[in-house]
Amino acid sequence: MTILFFFRQRKTSNLSTRCFTCQEKTTTYSCPGCENYFCVDDLIKHREELKSQFHQIEHQTNEFVQMINDQQKTVPNNHPAIIQINLWEQKSIEKIKQTAEQQRQFVQQSIHECLPQIQTQFNHFTQQIQQINKKKDFNEKVLQKLQIRLKQIQQPINIEIKQDSSSTFIHKLSIQMSHSQHQLKSNLKWKQYAQTIAGGNREGDKLTQLFLPHAIYVDHHHQQQHIYIADYGNNRILKWKLGENEGQIVAGGNGRGNRIDQLNCPLDVIVDEKKKSLIICDHGNRRVVRWPLPNTNGEKEILIENIWCYGLMMNQNGDLFVCDWENHAVKRWKRGELGKEGTIVAGGNGRGNKLNQLNGPTYIFIDREETIYVSDTQNDRVMKWLKGVREGIIVAGGQGQGNNLNQLFRPQGLVVNEIGDIYVTDHFNQRIMCWSLGSKEGRVVVGGNGCGNGSNQLNNPSNLLFDVENNLYVIDYGNHRIQRFNVDTVKTSELFIE
């Protein structure tokens, strides 16, 4: 029996022992694999079982080799991975079709909703044309305003398609529509008694308090409107939802210092919508910094160093304009140039009152043509610098320090509408002024009732902004509060600017 060659006989004093399978007491032989002992008959059976298992492994091996050879030629369509990919493709196409149909309906509905508004604007404009033509009372300024207004009405509905994706696959598609950008009317009037929407609880560092606020940014891009406040004395930026009694710290608030998580007397704040972040004028640290949104614990970044910055503004291209208070200049950093020296676009010719000079500039406004309006604070004037020119022109003040309607006293924050009317914070005159395009003097918009804390008074206002409804927000610096003056719709006509 050759099979016994692979096994050895049990070597004991008693050659008879029990078989592992039949349990009969007889002569047995050990299996070197399982180390059990079998009688001759069961040993043969055990060997046949092993041989069968070996052939099964050999067969499976041959099948696998054949599969590898087949896959080298072509992968079968019933491969599990192929089936999974096919299911993913089907579901993705269904989702894309569903999203596309939803967005098509949204565009159609939005265009239909915009058309009546455009028609109303056009009707008002036509009535104005008829009135002017009937009276034959028009001049160059009137014609200029009419031309600008007509261009605004004729602007096509802007449709912006955004693809939200971190890879080559588009996970989300969103569409934003607008007929035109938010525009500030030229003939608006505001109610003279304001509502306190933030602070107003004396100076302090609680979330219900402010300490010498300097600037705000009104965020229109969320359903629940809110503002960001540069809380100068508390070395922090607050996010304050309108209608609530307290704010939320979104930058700074860790004491005054120069660590990356600290601020030192912030003077201005804006939102970079594309990068979902705050850009802050960290005045006391001589730098401009970026803080992430909405995760304020994310990575922070120093954008510009060694600049005694004051005011900030970003244009539609993402270019950043900064008021360099110490060097009496306005500088521009195009997107991608941050970290470099920056280009002087206004002033930069030393401190002075010449048309190519500035003296302690604070806040700025940039229009669509990159015309720069600067609050030339120490010269008590507002300067206008067209793009590429070497000197500016005086468009407000410039008649010495005073409180007459043709004078300003340390102007700061400013906003300019499409027509070129300038709304400026007349800091020490406790008022907000409007200087119409080409006018030799301004008119008082709000304030001008002496320094105080009444609802119709201001205490050294530092800045101003407007929301989409043209309500006026004033940073009432000395009263540690933000005031909102609502549009007086009764006194407002529909002339020129919608």
MIFIFI-521835 format. One record per residue (C-alpha): residue in one letter; x, y, z. Coordinates in steps of 0.5 Angstrom, whole numbers, padded with zeros to 4 digits, always signed. Example, Ala and Ser with C-alpha at 12.3 -4.5 7.8 and 13.67 -1.06 7.14 Angstrom:
REM MIFIFI-521835
A+0025-0009+0016S+0027-0002+0014
END
This chain:
REM MIFIFI-521835
M+0000+0000+0000T+0004+0006-0003I-0001+0011+0001L+0002+0009+0008F+0009+0011+0005F+0006+0018+0007F+0004+0016+0014R+0008+0013+0020Q+0006+0008+0024R+0005+0010+0031K+0011+0008+0035T+0009+0006+0042S+0010+0000+0047N+0003-0002+0045L+0002-0002+0038S-0006-0002+0038T-0010+0005+0040R-0016+0008+0038C-0017+0010+0030F-0019+0018+0030T-0025+0016+0026C-0028+0009+0027Q-0026+0009+0035E-0024+0002+0034K-0018-0001+0038T-0013-0003+0032T-0006-0002+0029T-0006+0006+0027Y-0002+0011+0023S-0001+0018+0024C-0003+0024+0019P+0003+0029+0019G-0002+0034+0017C-0007+0034+0023E-0003+0029+0027N-0009+0025+0028Y-0008+0017+0028F-0012+0013+0023C-0013+0005+0022V-0012+0003+0015D-0019+0004+0012D-0020+0011+0015L-0013+0013+0013I-0015+0011+0006K-0021+0015+0006H-0018+0021+0010R-0013+0021+0004E-0018+0021-0001E-0021+0027+0002L-0015+0031+0002K-0014+0029-0005S-0021+0032-0007Q-0020+0038-0003F-0013+0039-0007H-0017+0038-0013Q-0022+0044-0011I-0016+0049-0010E-0013+0047-0016H-0020+0048-0020Q-0021+0055-0017T-0014+0057-0019N-0015+0055-0026E-0022+0059-0026F-0018+0065-0023V-0013+0065-0028Q-0018+0064-0034M-0022+0070-0031I-0015+0074-0031N-0014+0072-0038D-0021+0074-0040Q-0020+0081-0036Q-0014+0083-0040K-0018+0082-0046T-0025+0086-0044V-0028+0087-0037P-0035+0084-0037N-0041+0089-0036N-0043+0085-0030H-0037+0086-0026P-0040+0089-0019A-0036+0095-0020I-0039+0096-0027I-0046+0095-0024Q-0044+0100-0019I-0042+0105-0024N-0048+0104-0028L-0053+0106-0022W-0049+0112-0020E-0049+0114-0027Q-0057+0113-0027K-0058+0117-0021S-0053+0123-0022I-0057+0124-0029E-0063+0124-0026K-0061+0129-0020I-0058+0133-0026K-0064+0133-0030Q-0068+0135-0024T-0064+0141-0022A-0064+0143-0029E-0071+0143-0029Q-0072+0147-0022Q-0067+0152-0024R-0071+0153-0031Q-0077+0154-0028F-0074+0159-0023V-0071+0163-0029Q-0077+0164-0032Q-0081+0166-0026S-0076+0171-0024I-0076+0174-0031H-0083+0174-0031E-0083+0178-0024C-0078+0183-0026L-0082+0185-0032P-0087+0189-0028Q-0082+0192-0024I-0078+0194-0031Q-0085+0197-0034T-0086+0201-0028Q-0079+0204-0028F-0080+0206-0035N-0087+0209-0034H-0084+0213-0029F-0079+0215-0033T-0083+0217-0039Q-0088+0221-0035Q-0081+0225-0033I-0079+0226-0040Q-0086+0228-0042Q-0086+0233-0036I-0079+0236-0038N-0081+0237-0045K-0088+0240-0043K-0084+0245-0039K-0078+0246-0044D-0074+0246-0037F-0068+0242-0038N-0060+0243-0038E-0054+0239-0039K-0055+0236-0032V-0062+0234-0033L-0060+0231-0039Q-0054+0227-0036K-0059+0225-0031L-0064+0222-0036Q-0058+0219-0040I-0056+0215-0034R-0063+0213-0032L-0065+0211-0039K-0058+0206-0039Q-0060+0203-0032I-0067+0202-0034Q-0064+0198-0041Q-0059+0194-0037P-0061+0187-0038I-0063+0182-0033N-0057+0179-0030I-0057+0172-0029E-0051+0169-0026I-0050+0161-0026K-0045+0158-0020Q-0043+0151-0020D-0041+0149-0013S-0036+0144-0014S-0030+0142-0010S-0028+0137-0016T-0030+0136-0023F-0037+0133-0022I-0042+0139-0021H-0045+0137-0014K-0050+0144-0014L-0052+0149-0019S-0055+0156-0017I-0057+0162-0020Q-0057+0169-0018M-0061+0174-0022S-0062+0181-0021H-0064+0187-0026S-0059+0192-0024Q-0054+0193-0018H-0057+0196-0011Q-0058+0203-0013L-0059+0209-0009K-0064+0215-0011S-0062+0222-0012N-0068+0225-0008L-0069+0221-0002K-0071+0224+0005W-0070+0220+0011K-0074+0220+0017Q-0071+0225+0022Y-0071+0220+0028A-0067+0214+0028Q-0068+0207+0031T-0062+0204+0035I-0061+0197+0032A-0054+0196+0036G-0051+0198+0042G-0054+0204+0045N-0053+0201+0052R-0047+0206+0054E-0040+0204+0053G-0038+0196+0055D-0035+0190+0052K-0042+0186+0053L-0045+0183+0047T-0050+0188+0048Q-0045+0194+0048L-0041+0197+0043F-0034+0201+0045L-0033+0207+0040P-0035+0203+0034H-0032+0206+0027A-0035+0202+0021I-0040+0197+0019Y-0042+0193+0013V-0049+0191+0011D-0049+0184+0009H-0055+0183+0003H-0053+0176+0001H-0057+0173+0007Q-0065+0172+0008Q-0064+0174+0015Q-0060+0181+0014H-0055+0183+0019I-0049+0187+0020Y-0042+0187+0021I-0039+0192+0026A-0032+0194+0027D-0032+0195+0035Y-0026+0199+0035G-0025+0200+0043N-0027+0193+0044N-0022+0190+0039R-0027+0186+0036I-0032+0185+0030L-0039+0183+0032K-0044+0180+0027W-0051+0183+0029K-0057+0180+0026L-0062+0186+0025G-0068+0185+0030E-0064+0182+0036N-0061+0185+0042E-0054+0183+0042G-0048+0181+0037Q-0044+0175+0036I-0036+0176+0036V-0034+0173+0029A-0026+0176+0030G-0022+0178+0035G-0025+0179+0042N-0019+0176+0045G-0016+0182+0048R-0011+0187+0045G-0005+0184+0041N-0002+0183+0035R-0003+0175+0035I-0006+0172+0029D-0012+0171+0033Q-0012+0178+0036L-0014+0185+0033N-0012+0192+0035C-0017+0198+0034P-0020+0195+0028L-0023+0201+0024D-0026+0198+0018V-0029+0191+0016I-0032+0189+0009V-0034+0182+0007D-0030+0178+0001E-0036+0174-0002K-0032+0170-0006K-0028+0167-0001K-0033+0167+0005S-0029+0171+0009L-0028+0178+0013I-0022+0183+0011I-0021+0187+0017C-0017+0194+0017D-0013+0192+0024H-0010+0199+0025G-0006+0199+0031N-0003+0193+0028R-0001+0196+0022R-0004+0191+0018V-0010+0188+0014V-0012+0181+0016R-0017+0176+0013W-0022+0172+0018P-0025+0166+0015L-0033+0165+0015P-0037+0162+0018N-0032+0158+0022T-0028+0164+0025N-0024+0158+0028G-0021+0157+0021E-0014+0159+0018K-0013+0167+0019E-0008+0171+0014I-0004+0177+0014L-0006+0180+0007I-0002+0187+0008E+0003+0189+0013N+0007+0195+0015I+0001+0200+0013W-0003+0204+0018C-0009+0203+0014Y-0016+0206+0015G-0021+0205+0010L-0022+0199+0006M-0026+0197-0001M-0027+0192-0006N-0029+0193-0013Q-0033+0187-0017N-0026+0185-0020G-0024+0183-0013D-0019+0189-0013L-0017+0191-0006F-0017+0199-0005V-0014+0201+0002C-0013+0208+0005D-0006+0209+0007W-0007+0214+0013E+0000+0215+0015N+0003+0216+0007H-0003+0220+0005A-0005+0216+0000V-0010+0211-0003K-0007+0204-0006R-0010+0198-0010W-0008+0191-0010K-0011+0187-0015R-0013+0180-0014G-0007+0176-0013E-0002+0182-0012L-0003+0181-0004G+0003+0181-0001K+0006+0186-0006E+0008+0193-0005G+0001+0196-0008T+0000+0201-0013I-0002+0208-0011V-0008+0211-0014A-0009+0217-0011G-0005+0222-0007G+0002+0219-0005N+0005+0226-0006G+0007+0228+0001R+0002+0231+0006G-0001+0237+0004N-0007+0241+0001K-0006+0241-0007L-0010+0237-0012N-0005+0232-0012Q-0004+0231-0005L-0008+0228+0001N-0008+0230+0009G-0010+0224+0013P-0015+0221+0009T-0020+0216+0012Y-0025+0213+0008I-0026+0211+0001F-0031+0209-0004I-0030+0206-0011D-0035+0206-0017R-0036+0202-0023E-0031+0206-0027E-0026+0205-0021T-0027+0213-0020I-0024+0214-0013Y-0028+0218-0008V-0023+0220-0001S-0025+0223+0005D-0019+0228+0006T-0020+0229+0013Q-0015+0233+0015N-0016+0238+0009D-0024+0238+0011R-0026+0236+0004V-0028+0230-0001M-0023+0229-0007K-0025+0225-0013W-0020+0222-0017L-0021+0219-0024K-0018+0212-0026G-0011+0214-0028V-0010+0221-0027R-0005+0225-0023E-0009+0229-0019G-0016+0230-0016I-0022+0235-0016I-0025+0238-0010V-0033+0235-0010A-0035+0237-0003G-0032+0242+0003G-0025+0245+0001Q-0028+0252+0004G-0024+0251+0011Q-0026+0248+0017G-0033+0250+0019N-0041+0248+0020N-0044+0252+0014L-0047+0248+0008N-0041+0249+0004Q-0036+0247+0009L-0034+0240+0013F-0031+0239+0019R-0027+0232+0019P-0031+0228+0014Q-0030+0221+0015G-0035+0215+0012L-0038+0216+0005V-0042+0213+0000V-0043+0216-0008N-0049+0214-0012E-0050+0212-0019I-0051+0220-0021G-0045+0222-0017D-0049+0225-0011I-0044+0224-0005Y-0047+0222+0002V-0041+0224+0007T-0041+0223+0015D-0039+0231+0017H-0036+0228+0024F-0035+0234+0028N-0041+0238+0026Q-0045+0232+0028R-0049+0231+0021I-0050+0227+0015M-0049+0231+0009C-0051+0230+0001W-0047+0234-0004S-0051+0233-0011L-0047+0232-0017G-0044+0239-0019S-0046+0243-0013K-0042+0248-0009E-0046+0246-0002G-0049+0240+0001R-0056+0239+0005V-0056+0236+0012V-0059+0229+0011V-0060+0227+0018G-0057+0230+0025G-0055+0237+0025N-0058+0238+0032G-0052+0239+0036C-0048+0233+0040G-0053+0229+0044N-0056+0222+0045G-0063+0224+0043S-0066+0220+0037N-0065+0226+0032Q-0058+0227+0035L-0051+0224+0033N-0044+0224+0037N-0038+0225+0033P-0041+0220+0027S-0036+0216+0024N-0039+0212+0018L-0045+0211+0014L-0048+0206+0009F-0055+0204+0006D-0059+0198+0006V-0063+0195-0001E-0069+0199+0002N-0064+0205+0002N-0065+0206+0009L-0059+0210+0012Y-0055+0207+0018V-0050+0211+0022I-0045+0209+0026D-0046+0214+0032Y-0039+0213+0035G-0039+0218+0041N-0046+0214+0043H-0043+0207+0042R-0049+0205+0038I-0051+0204+0031Q-0057+0208+0028R-0062+0207+0023F-0066+0212+0019N-0071+0210+0015V-0073+0212+0008D-0079+0218+0009T-0083+0215+0003V-0088+0220+0004K-0083+0226+0002T-0079+0221-0003S-0081+0222-0011E-0079+0218-0016L-0075+0222-0020F-0069+0220-0024I-0066+0214-0020E-0070+0208-0018
END
